């Protein structure tokens, strides 16, 4: 069964304390792995697409990596404005499978 | 600015009433989608459409209906047959034929049925 699992469910960090979010996937024929940021009461905002194992993408304090079984979203020296829920989704065929997200809180 | 507009932001209805959620996009995307988001669950696909006048059921289509009369518009009707309609509804679009292009989302409609 195709599925995506994210961990941890929630993460509290001090400002400047780097960490990683995990997205494990079991899908047949991965066409792309997507990361989104979602603020409360809003729709998900696209961050990155990764297509193949070994690929990395960076944007400001965020860096996404991909292996054959999982993806990581590394957050370096986070700031309070990075607080949000981060979603990952795996695309197989024409179907997106979403994880339940990691709720990140960065404390000043 | 191009984007996806969902309206209204909040919607309240009595049980037994049908309600229609609006979704309009000016990104010139071919494909449009409706997802439902509930606490502790991943986004679940309700319906999607890849071309005007054609649409397919997603994983949880029961109790919902859609239409796609224009490329820009993909309204969702939540019928009285939907047993648990209170949720956050998200509309999305993507380029069809683009290389594994991402979904672009609107800002959602929160529906409360009492």
Interface residues (C-beta under 8 A of the other chain):
Chain A: X4 X31 X32 X34 X36 X41 X42 X43 X44 X45 X46 X49 X51 X87 X89 X91 X95 X96 X97 X98 X99 X100 X101
Chain B: X4 X6 X40 X41 X42 X43 X45 X90 X92 X100 X102 X103 X104 X105 X106 X107 X108 X110
